[in-house]
Amino acid sequence: MGLLPARPRLLALGEPTHGEDALLDLRNELFRQLVEQEGYRTIGIESDCMTGLLVDEYVTSGTGTLDEVMEHGFSHGWGASAANRELVRWMRAHNVRADADGRPAAERLRFAGFDGPLEITHAASPRQALTALHGYLADRVDANLLPCTAETLDRLLGTDDRWTDPAAMMDPARSVGQSAEAGRLRLLADDLVALLDTQMPHLVATSSREDQERAHLYGRTATGLLRYHHGMADDSPARMTRLCALRDLMMAHNLLAVAARGPAFVHAHNSHLQRRKSTMQMWEGPVEWWSAGALVSARLGEEYAFVATALGTIRHQGVDTPPPDTVEGLLYTLPESRYVVDAPRLASALAATRPAPRVSPWLGYAPLDPAHLADSDAIVFLKDVPRTHPAGARPNPR
């Protein structure tokens, strides 16, 4: 925190690989410090924003059981992680005091997933978000103002397996995203979001802030998913670039909503949180897009801070001691096992030497790009990542 000009509204910690509980343990430790020393109250992770509501309900009010929220409250396999389980357990324990009422609502820790309901192989049906938004409005506004009935939505949505067909990721012709029904749903989703906005004075008076925040989440998710499915049906050369950009746009909108609550600590892959463009090699070739961090940084300025994580070794994945002419190799010569490094200062110090980019033998690990050191506010360096219990994470490196 001493490296930053002020306490950021969003403090983002990236990781260069997924599925290593040692990195999540470090994340948990840093979050505890931020809660106890800096007044942070929310953590956001790269997980489904809709299922994350189950985790938030558990840590704030005890709804459900720890086993249930670990099974149903996370996407991408994160619920199998022992470190994620410990995070949720600790947050719930922190929110419970000796008295029956627990901590005041303003002091309770909050959890948020900020990824869309997406996987690398498919995207969810917009049904859950779209019908939840419609239901919220139907309970509170004149029925004549609604653009359609719940039955109309159900008819247009059809069966969910039409939307989640994994073949659509490789074959645009298998996607329903540009069907007549999907086009009609996009218009209706836009009308429902507009109704939500135009009725906000009434909704503030007749529903809780929590319900209002959820309704806006439903709206963002419904329109984002319908936009993403439309992109899945695109057969142009820019298809995967658009899909990656649309996913990070959904992330950015969710991060801005998290930031509106107050100071928050968020964690995801470096590629989603960095300020520069992200790149990935896909089956259709290389793609490049603006990350969620870049989009949020453009909106929040100094209220957004990005800390990249760099690693020395992941020997159980074939990532051995880094070459001495790389940034990771230089940091590896330091005596301690972990550091927080002033990234802009390091970039300035290494300007004349021009460190070589590290090349990983394992696709699942993305080393630092030495040309972009100064784009991070700091670097967390972990010398060695030990083999730990399986995290259940997806093999996809992003």
Contacts in CASP RR format, 6 or more apart in sequence:
PFRMAT RR
TARGET T0000
AUTHOR 0000-0000-0000
METHOD contacts of the structure
MODEL  1
MGLLPARPRLLALGEPTHGEDALLDLRNELFRQLVEQEGYRTIGIESDCM
TGLLVDEYVTSGTGTLDEVMEHGFSHGWGASAANRELVRWMRAHNVRADA
DGRPAAERLRFAGFDGPLEITHAASPRQALTALHGYLADRVDANLLPCTA
ETLDRLLGTDDRWTDPAAMMDPARSVGQSAEAGRLRLLADDLVALLDTQM
PHLVATSSREDQERAHLYGRTATGLLRYHHGMADDSPARMTRLCALRDLM
MAHNLLAVAARGPAFVHAHNSHLQRRKSTMQMWEGPVEWWSAGALVSARL
GEEYAFVATALGTIRHQGVDTPPPDTVEGLLYTLPESRYVVDAPRLASAL
AATRPAPRVSPWLGYAPLDPAHLADSDAIVFLKDVPRTHPAGARPNPR
1 7 0 8 1.000
1 38 0 8 1.000
3 340 0 8 1.000
3 342 0 8 1.000
3 377 0 8 1.000
3 378 0 8 1.000
4 302 0 8 1.000
4 305 0 8 1.000
4 377 0 8 1.000
5 302 0 8 1.000
6 302 0 8 1.000
6 303 0 8 1.000
7 38 0 8 1.000
7 263 0 8 1.000
8 263 0 8 1.000
8 300 0 8 1.000
8 302 0 8 1.000
8 303 0 8 1.000
8 304 0 8 1.000
8 305 0 8 1.000
9 259 0 8 1.000
9 262 0 8 1.000
9 263 0 8 1.000
9 264 0 8 1.000
9 300 0 8 1.000
9 303 0 8 1.000
9 304 0 8 1.000
10 255 0 8 1.000
10 258 0 8 1.000
10 259 0 8 1.000
10 263 0 8 1.000
10 264 0 8 1.000
10 266 0 8 1.000
10 296 0 8 1.000
10 300 0 8 1.000
10 303 0 8 1.000
10 304 0 8 1.000
10 305 0 8 1.000
11 34 0 8 1.000
11 40 0 8 1.000
11 263 0 8 1.000
11 264 0 8 1.000
11 265 0 8 1.000
11 266 0 8 1.000
11 305 0 8 1.000
11 307 0 8 1.000
12 266 0 8 1.000
12 267 0 8 1.000
12 268 0 8 1.000
12 273 0 8 1.000
12 293 0 8 1.000
12 304 0 8 1.000
12 305 0 8 1.000
12 306 0 8 1.000
12 307 0 8 1.000
13 27 0 8 1.000
13 30 0 8 1.000
13 265 0 8 1.000
13 266 0 8 1.000
13 267 0 8 1.000
13 273 0 8 1.000
13 307 0 8 1.000
13 309 0 8 1.000
13 380 0 8 1.000
14 267 0 8 1.000
14 268 0 8 1.000
14 269 0 8 1.000
14 270 0 8 1.000
14 272 0 8 1.000
14 273 0 8 1.000
14 274 0 8 1.000
14 306 0 8 1.000
14 307 0 8 1.000
14 308 0 8 1.000
14 309 0 8 1.000
15 23 0 8 1.000
15 27 0 8 1.000
15 267 0 8 1.000
15 268 0 8 1.000
15 269 0 8 1.000
15 270 0 8 1.000
15 309 0 8 1.000
16 269 0 8 1.000
16 270 0 8 1.000
16 308 0 8 1.000
16 309 0 8 1.000
16 310 0 8 1.000
16 311 0 8 1.000
16 365 0 8 1.000
16 366 0 8 1.000
16 367 0 8 1.000
16 368 0 8 1.000
17 23 0 8 1.000
17 311 0 8 1.000
17 314 0 8 1.000
17 317 0 8 1.000
17 364 0 8 1.000
17 365 0 8 1.000
17 366 0 8 1.000
17 397 0 8 1.000
18 76 0 8 1.000
18 269 0 8 1.000
18 364 0 8 1.000
18 391 0 8 1.000
18 393 0 8 1.000
18 394 0 8 1.000
18 396 0 8 1.000
18 397 0 8 1.000
19 81 0 8 1.000
19 391 0 8 1.000
19 392 0 8 1.000
19 393 0 8 1.000
20 314 0 8 1.000
20 385 0 8 1.000
20 388 0 8 1.000
20 391 0 8 1.000
21 81 0 8 1.000
21 82 0 8 1.000
21 83 0 8 1.000
21 388 0 8 1.000
21 389 0 8 1.000
21 391 0 8 1.000
22 382 0 8 1.000
22 385 0 8 1.000
22 386 0 8 1.000
22 388 0 8 1.000
23 309 0 8 1.000
23 382 0 8 1.000
23 385 0 8 1.000
24 81 0 8 1.000
24 83 0 8 1.000
24 84 0 8 1.000
24 87 0 8 1.000
24 391 0 8 1.000
25 83 0 8 1.000
25 86 0 8 1.000
26 309 0 8 1.000
26 338 0 8 1.000
26 380 0 8 1.000
26 382 0 8 1.000
27 83 0 8 1.000
27 87 0 8 1.000
27 267 0 8 1.000
28 83 0 8 1.000
28 86 0 8 1.000
28 87 0 8 1.000
28 90 0 8 1.000
30 265 0 8 1.000
30 380 0 8 1.000
31 40 0 8 1.000
31 43 0 8 1.000
31 87 0 8 1.000
31 265 0 8 1.000
32 90 0 8 1.000
34 40 0 8 1.000
34 265 0 8 1.000
35 41 0 8 1.000
35 94 0 8 1.000
35 109 0 8 1.000
38 263 0 8 1.000
39 263 0 8 1.000
40 263 0 8 1.000
40 264 0 8 1.000
40 265 0 8 1.000
41 107 0 8 1.000
41 108 0 8 1.000
41 109 0 8 1.000
41 110 0 8 1.000
41 261 0 8 1.000
41 262 0 8 1.000
41 263 0 8 1.000
41 264 0 8 1.000
42 109 0 8 1.000
42 110 0 8 1.000
42 111 0 8 1.000
42 112 0 8 1.000
42 258 0 8 1.000
42 261 0 8 1.000
42 262 0 8 1.000
42 263 0 8 1.000
42 264 0 8 1.000
42 265 0 8 1.000
43 87 0 8 1.000
43 91 0 8 1.000
43 109 0 8 1.000
43 110 0 8 1.000
43 111 0 8 1.000
43 112 0 8 1.000
43 264 0 8 1.000
43 265 0 8 1.000
43 266 0 8 1.000
43 267 0 8 1.000
44 111 0 8 1.000
44 112 0 8 1.000
44 113 0 8 1.000
44 114 0 8 1.000
44 258 0 8 1.000
44 264 0 8 1.000
44 265 0 8 1.000
44 266 0 8 1.000
44 267 0 8 1.000
45 78 0 8 1.000
45 84 0 8 1.000
45 112 0 8 1.000
45 113 0 8 1.000
45 114 0 8 1.000
45 266 0 8 1.000
45 267 0 8 1.000
45 268 0 8 1.000
46 76 0 8 1.000
46 113 0 8 1.000
46 114 0 8 1.000
46 115 0 8 1.000
46 251 0 8 1.000
46 267 0 8 1.000
46 268 0 8 1.000
46 269 0 8 1.000
46 272 0 8 1.000
47 73 0 8 1.000
47 74 0 8 1.000
47 75 0 8 1.000
47 76 0 8 1.000
47 78 0 8 1.000
47 113 0 8 1.000
47 114 0 8 1.000
47 115 0 8 1.000
48 73 0 8 1.000
48 74 0 8 1.000
48 75 0 8 1.000
48 76 0 8 1.000
48 113 0 8 1.000
48 115 0 8 1.000
48 116 0 8 1.000
48 117 0 8 1.000
48 118 0 8 1.000
48 124 0 8 1.000
49 112 0 8 1.000
49 113 0 8 1.000
49 114 0 8 1.000
49 115 0 8 1.000
49 116 0 8 1.000
49 117 0 8 1.000
49 217 0 8 1.000
49 221 0 8 1.000
49 250 0 8 1.000
49 254 0 8 1.000
50 116 0 8 1.000
50 117 0 8 1.000
50 124 0 8 1.000
50 128 0 8 1.000
50 129 0 8 1.000
50 217 0 8 1.000
50 221 0 8 1.000
51 72 0 8 1.000
51 73 0 8 1.000
51 74 0 8 1.000
51 75 0 8 1.000
51 113 0 8 1.000
51 117 0 8 1.000
52 73 0 8 1.000
52 74 0 8 1.000
52 111 0 8 1.000
52 112 0 8 1.000
52 113 0 8 1.000
53 214 0 8 1.000
53 217 0 8 1.000
54 63 0 8 1.000
54 68 0 8 1.000
54 69 0 8 1.000
54 72 0 8 1.000
54 73 0 8 1.000
55 69 0 8 1.000
55 73 0 8 1.000
55 74 0 8 1.000
55 88 0 8 1.000
55 111 0 8 1.000
55 113 0 8 1.000
56 110 0 8 1.000
56 111 0 8 1.000
56 112 0 8 1.000
57 63 0 8 1.000
57 64 0 8 1.000
58 64 0 8 1.000
58 65 0 8 1.000
58 66 0 8 1.000
58 68 0 8 1.000
58 69 0 8 1.000
58 88 0 8 1.000
58 92 0 8 1.000
59 88 0 8 1.000
59 91 0 8 1.000
59 92 0 8 1.000
59 95 0 8 1.000
59 108 0 8 1.000
59 109 0 8 1.000
59 110 0 8 1.000
59 111 0 8 1.000
60 95 0 8 1.000
60 105 0 8 1.000
60 108 0 8 1.000
60 109 0 8 1.000
60 110 0 8 1.000
62 92 0 8 1.000
66 85 0 8 1.000
66 88 0 8 1.000
66 89 0 8 1.000
66 92 0 8 1.000
69 88 0 8 1.000
70 79 0 8 1.000
70 80 0 8 1.000
70 84 0 8 1.000
70 85 0 8 1.000
70 88 0 8 1.000
71 79 0 8 1.000
73 79 0 8 1.000
74 84 0 8 1.000
75 115 0 8 1.000
75 117 0 8 1.000
75 119 0 8 1.000
76 115 0 8 1.000
76 119 0 8 1.000
76 393 0 8 1.000
76 394 0 8 1.000
77 391 0 8 1.000
77 392 0 8 1.000
77 393 0 8 1.000
77 394 0 8 1.000
78 84 0 8 1.000
78 391 0 8 1.000
78 392 0 8 1.000
78 393 0 8 1.000
79 85 0 8 1.000
79 392 0 8 1.000
80 390 0 8 1.000
80 391 0 8 1.000
80 392 0 8 1.000
80 393 0 8 1.000
81 391 0 8 1.000
81 392 0 8 1.000
81 393 0 8 1.000
82 388 0 8 1.000
82 389 0 8 1.000
82 391 0 8 1.000
83 391 0 8 1.000
88 111 0 8 1.000
91 109 0 8 1.000
91 111 0 8 1.000
94 103 0 8 1.000
94 109 0 8 1.000
95 102 0 8 1.000
95 103 0 8 1.000
95 108 0 8 1.000
95 109 0 8 1.000
96 102 0 8 1.000
96 103 0 8 1.000
97 103 0 8 1.000
110 261 0 8 1.000
112 254 0 8 1.000
112 258 0 8 1.000
112 264 0 8 1.000
113 254 0 8 1.000
114 251 0 8 1.000
114 254 0 8 1.000
114 255 0 8 1.000
114 258 0 8 1.000
114 266 0 8 1.000
114 268 0 8 1.000
114 292 0 8 1.000
115 247 0 8 1.000
115 250 0 8 1.000
115 251 0 8 1.000
115 254 0 8 1.000
115 268 0 8 1.000
116 221 0 8 1.000
116 224 0 8 1.000
116 225 0 8 1.000
116 247 0 8 1.000
116 250 0 8 1.000
116 251 0 8 1.000
116 254 0 8 1.000
117 123 0 8 1.000
117 124 0 8 1.000
117 128 0 8 1.000
117 129 0 8 1.000
117 221 0 8 1.000
117 225 0 8 1.000
118 124 0 8 1.000
118 228 0 8 1.000
118 247 0 8 1.000
118 250 0 8 1.000
119 394 0 8 1.000
120 169 0 8 1.000
120 394 0 8 1.000
120 396 0 8 1.000
120 398 0 8 1.000
121 166 0 8 1.000
121 169 0 8 1.000
122 164 0 8 1.000
122 165 0 8 1.000
122 166 0 8 1.000
122 168 0 8 1.000
122 169 0 8 1.000
123 163 0 8 1.000
123 164 0 8 1.000
123 225 0 8 1.000
123 228 0 8 1.000
123 229 0 8 1.000
123 232 0 8 1.000
124 163 0 8 1.000
124 164 0 8 1.000
124 225 0 8 1.000
125 157 0 8 1.000
125 160 0 8 1.000
125 162 0 8 1.000
125 163 0 8 1.000
125 164 0 8 1.000
125 225 0 8 1.000
126 157 0 8 1.000
126 163 0 8 1.000
126 185 0 8 1.000
126 189 0 8 1.000
126 221 0 8 1.000
126 222 0 8 1.000
126 225 0 8 1.000
126 226 0 8 1.000
126 229 0 8 1.000
127 153 0 8 1.000
127 157 0 8 1.000
127 160 0 8 1.000
127 163 0 8 1.000
129 217 0 8 1.000
129 218 0 8 1.000
129 219 0 8 1.000
129 221 0 8 1.000
129 222 0 8 1.000
129 225 0 8 1.000
130 153 0 8 1.000
130 157 0 8 1.000
130 185 0 8 1.000
130 188 0 8 1.000
130 189 0 8 1.000
130 192 0 8 1.000
130 218 0 8 1.000
130 219 0 8 1.000
130 222 0 8 1.000
131 150 0 8 1.000
131 153 0 8 1.000
131 154 0 8 1.000
132 214 0 8 1.000
132 215 0 8 1.000
132 218 0 8 1.000
133 189 0 8 1.000
133 192 0 8 1.000
133 193 0 8 1.000
133 196 0 8 1.000
133 215 0 8 1.000
133 218 0 8 1.000
133 219 0 8 1.000
133 222 0 8 1.000
134 146 0 8 1.000
134 148 0 8 1.000
134 150 0 8 1.000
134 153 0 8 1.000
134 192 0 8 1.000
135 150 0 8 1.000
136 196 0 8 1.000
136 207 0 8 1.000
136 211 0 8 1.000
136 214 0 8 1.000
136 215 0 8 1.000
136 218 0 8 1.000
137 146 0 8 1.000
137 192 0 8 1.000
137 195 0 8 1.000
137 196 0 8 1.000
137 199 0 8 1.000
137 215 0 8 1.000
138 146 0 8 1.000
138 150 0 8 1.000
140 199 0 8 1.000
140 202 0 8 1.000
140 203 0 8 1.000
140 206 0 8 1.000
140 207 0 8 1.000
141 195 0 8 1.000
141 199 0 8 1.000
141 202 0 8 1.000
141 203 0 8 1.000
145 195 0 8 1.000
145 199 0 8 1.000
146 192 0 8 1.000
146 195 0 8 1.000
147 188 0 8 1.000
147 191 0 8 1.000
147 192 0 8 1.000
147 195 0 8 1.000
148 188 0 8 1.000
148 191 0 8 1.000
152 188 0 8 1.000
153 185 0 8 1.000
153 188 0 8 1.000
156 181 0 8 1.000
156 184 0 8 1.000
156 185 0 8 1.000
156 188 0 8 1.000
157 163 0 8 1.000
157 181 0 8 1.000
157 185 0 8 1.000
158 181 0 8 1.000
162 176 0 8 1.000
163 176 0 8 1.000
163 177 0 8 1.000
163 229 0 8 1.000
165 174 0 8 1.000
165 175 0 8 1.000
167 174 0 8 1.000
168 174 0 8 1.000
168 175 0 8 1.000
168 176 0 8 1.000
168 232 0 8 1.000
168 233 0 8 1.000
169 232 0 8 1.000
170 283 0 8 1.000
172 232 0 8 1.000
172 233 0 8 1.000
172 234 0 8 1.000
172 235 0 8 1.000
172 239 0 8 1.000
173 233 0 8 1.000
173 235 0 8 1.000
175 229 0 8 1.000
175 231 0 8 1.000
175 232 0 8 1.000
175 233 0 8 1.000
176 182 0 8 1.000
176 229 0 8 1.000
176 233 0 8 1.000
177 183 0 8 1.000
177 226 0 8 1.000
177 229 0 8 1.000
177 230 0 8 1.000
177 231 0 8 1.000
177 232 0 8 1.000
177 233 0 8 1.000
178 230 0 8 1.000
178 231 0 8 1.000
178 233 0 8 1.000
178 234 0 8 1.000
179 233 0 8 1.000
182 226 0 8 1.000
182 229 0 8 1.000
182 230 0 8 1.000
183 226 0 8 1.000
183 230 0 8 1.000
185 226 0 8 1.000
186 223 0 8 1.000
186 226 0 8 1.000
186 227 0 8 1.000
186 230 0 8 1.000
189 219 0 8 1.000
189 222 0 8 1.000
189 223 0 8 1.000
189 226 0 8 1.000
190 223 0 8 1.000
192 219 0 8 1.000
192 222 0 8 1.000
193 219 0 8 1.000
193 222 0 8 1.000
193 223 0 8 1.000
196 203 0 8 1.000
196 215 0 8 1.000
196 216 0 8 1.000
196 219 0 8 1.000
200 212 0 8 1.000
203 212 0 8 1.000
203 215 0 8 1.000
204 212 0 8 1.000
207 215 0 8 1.000
213 257 0 8 1.000
216 257 0 8 1.000
217 254 0 8 1.000
217 257 0 8 1.000
220 250 0 8 1.000
220 253 0 8 1.000
220 254 0 8 1.000
220 257 0 8 1.000
221 250 0 8 1.000
224 246 0 8 1.000
224 249 0 8 1.000
224 250 0 8 1.000
227 246 0 8 1.000
228 243 0 8 1.000
228 246 0 8 1.000
228 247 0 8 1.000
228 250 0 8 1.000
231 239 0 8 1.000
231 242 0 8 1.000
231 243 0 8 1.000
231 246 0 8 1.000
232 239 0 8 1.000
232 243 0 8 1.000
234 242 0 8 1.000
237 284 0 8 1.000
239 284 0 8 1.000
240 282 0 8 1.000
240 284 0 8 1.000
240 285 0 8 1.000
240 287 0 8 1.000
241 287 0 8 1.000
241 288 0 8 1.000
241 289 0 8 1.000
244 278 0 8 1.000
244 280 0 8 1.000
244 287 0 8 1.000
244 289 0 8 1.000
245 289 0 8 1.000
245 290 0 8 1.000
248 272 0 8 1.000
248 278 0 8 1.000
248 289 0 8 1.000
248 290 0 8 1.000
248 291 0 8 1.000
248 292 0 8 1.000
248 293 0 8 1.000
248 295 0 8 1.000
249 292 0 8 1.000
249 295 0 8 1.000
251 268 0 8 1.000
251 272 0 8 1.000
251 292 0 8 1.000
251 293 0 8 1.000
252 292 0 8 1.000
252 293 0 8 1.000
252 295 0 8 1.000
252 296 0 8 1.000
255 266 0 8 1.000
255 292 0 8 1.000
255 293 0 8 1.000
255 296 0 8 1.000
256 296 0 8 1.000
256 299 0 8 1.000
256 300 0 8 1.000
258 264 0 8 1.000
258 266 0 8 1.000
259 296 0 8 1.000
259 300 0 8 1.000
259 303 0 8 1.000
266 273 0 8 1.000
268 292 0 8 1.000
269 366 0 8 1.000
269 397 0 8 1.000
269 398 0 8 1.000
270 308 0 8 1.000
270 309 0 8 1.000
270 366 0 8 1.000
271 278 0 8 1.000
271 279 0 8 1.000
271 280 0 8 1.000
271 291 0 8 1.000
271 366 0 8 1.000
271 398 0 8 1.000
272 278 0 8 1.000
272 291 0 8 1.000
272 292 0 8 1.000
272 293 0 8 1.000
272 398 0 8 1.000
273 291 0 8 1.000
273 292 0 8 1.000
273 293 0 8 1.000
273 306 0 8 1.000
274 291 0 8 1.000
274 293 0 8 1.000
274 294 0 8 1.000
274 306 0 8 1.000
274 308 0 8 1.000
274 372 0 8 1.000
274 375 0 8 1.000
274 376 0 8 1.000
275 291 0 8 1.000
275 293 0 8 1.000
275 294 0 8 1.000
275 297 0 8 1.000
275 306 0 8 1.000
275 375 0 8 1.000
275 376 0 8 1.000
276 291 0 8 1.000
276 294 0 8 1.000
276 372 0 8 1.000
276 375 0 8 1.000
277 288 0 8 1.000
277 289 0 8 1.000
277 290 0 8 1.000
277 291 0 8 1.000
277 294 0 8 1.000
278 288 0 8 1.000
278 289 0 8 1.000
278 290 0 8 1.000
278 291 0 8 1.000
278 398 0 8 1.000
279 286 0 8 1.000
279 287 0 8 1.000
279 288 0 8 1.000
280 286 0 8 1.000
280 287 0 8 1.000
280 398 0 8 1.000
293 304 0 8 1.000
293 306 0 8 1.000
296 304 0 8 1.000
297 304 0 8 1.000
297 306 0 8 1.000
305 377 0 8 1.000
305 378 0 8 1.000
306 375 0 8 1.000
306 376 0 8 1.000
306 377 0 8 1.000
307 340 0 8 1.000
307 376 0 8 1.000
307 377 0 8 1.000
307 378 0 8 1.000
307 379 0 8 1.000
307 380 0 8 1.000
308 343 0 8 1.000
308 368 0 8 1.000
308 376 0 8 1.000
308 378 0 8 1.000
308 379 0 8 1.000
308 380 0 8 1.000
309 379 0 8 1.000
309 380 0 8 1.000
309 381 0 8 1.000
309 382 0 8 1.000
310 327 0 8 1.000
310 328 0 8 1.000
310 331 0 8 1.000
310 367 0 8 1.000
310 368 0 8 1.000
310 379 0 8 1.000
310 380 0 8 1.000
310 381 0 8 1.000
310 382 0 8 1.000
311 319 0 8 1.000
311 328 0 8 1.000
311 365 0 8 1.000
311 381 0 8 1.000
311 382 0 8 1.000
311 385 0 8 1.000
312 319 0 8 1.000
312 321 0 8 1.000
312 322 0 8 1.000
312 328 0 8 1.000
312 329 0 8 1.000
312 331 0 8 1.000
312 332 0 8 1.000
312 381 0 8 1.000
312 382 0 8 1.000
312 383 0 8 1.000
312 384 0 8 1.000
312 385 0 8 1.000
313 319 0 8 1.000
313 320 0 8 1.000
313 321 0 8 1.000
313 322 0 8 1.000
313 332 0 8 1.000
313 383 0 8 1.000
313 384 0 8 1.000
313 385 0 8 1.000
314 362 0 8 1.000
314 365 0 8 1.000
314 385 0 8 1.000
315 384 0 8 1.000
315 387 0 8 1.000
316 386 0 8 1.000
316 387 0 8 1.000
317 362 0 8 1.000
317 364 0 8 1.000
317 365 0 8 1.000
318 361 0 8 1.000
318 362 0 8 1.000
319 360 0 8 1.000
319 361 0 8 1.000
319 362 0 8 1.000
319 365 0 8 1.000
321 329 0 8 1.000
321 332 0 8 1.000
322 328 0 8 1.000
322 329 0 8 1.000
322 332 0 8 1.000
322 358 0 8 1.000
322 367 0 8 1.000
323 329 0 8 1.000
323 356 0 8 1.000
323 358 0 8 1.000
324 330 0 8 1.000
324 333 0 8 1.000
325 355 0 8 1.000
325 356 0 8 1.000
326 355 0 8 1.000
326 356 0 8 1.000
326 357 0 8 1.000
326 358 0 8 1.000
326 367 0 8 1.000
326 370 0 8 1.000
327 346 0 8 1.000
327 350 0 8 1.000
327 355 0 8 1.000
327 358 0 8 1.000
327 368 0 8 1.000
327 370 0 8 1.000
327 373 0 8 1.000
328 358 0 8 1.000
328 367 0 8 1.000
328 368 0 8 1.000
328 381 0 8 1.000
329 358 0 8 1.000
330 350 0 8 1.000
330 355 0 8 1.000
331 339 0 8 1.000
331 341 0 8 1.000
331 379 0 8 1.000
331 381 0 8 1.000
331 383 0 8 1.000
332 383 0 8 1.000
334 381 0 8 1.000
334 383 0 8 1.000
336 383 0 8 1.000
337 382 0 8 1.000
337 383 0 8 1.000
337 384 0 8 1.000
338 380 0 8 1.000
338 381 0 8 1.000
338 382 0 8 1.000
338 383 0 8 1.000
339 379 0 8 1.000
339 380 0 8 1.000
339 381 0 8 1.000
340 378 0 8 1.000
340 379 0 8 1.000
340 380 0 8 1.000
340 381 0 8 1.000
341 378 0 8 1.000
341 379 0 8 1.000
341 380 0 8 1.000
341 381 0 8 1.000
342 378 0 8 1.000
343 373 0 8 1.000
343 374 0 8 1.000
343 375 0 8 1.000
343 376 0 8 1.000
343 377 0 8 1.000
343 378 0 8 1.000
343 379 0 8 1.000
344 373 0 8 1.000
344 374 0 8 1.000
344 376 0 8 1.000
344 377 0 8 1.000
346 373 0 8 1.000
346 379 0 8 1.000
347 373 0 8 1.000
347 374 0 8 1.000
348 374 0 8 1.000
350 370 0 8 1.000
350 373 0 8 1.000
354 370 0 8 1.000
355 370 0 8 1.000
356 370 0 8 1.000
357 367 0 8 1.000
357 369 0 8 1.000
357 370 0 8 1.000
357 371 0 8 1.000
358 367 0 8 1.000
358 368 0 8 1.000
359 367 0 8 1.000
360 366 0 8 1.000
360 367 0 8 1.000
363 397 0 8 1.000
364 395 0 8 1.000
364 397 0 8 1.000
365 397 0 8 1.000
366 397 0 8 1.000
368 379 0 8 1.000
373 379 0 8 1.000
END
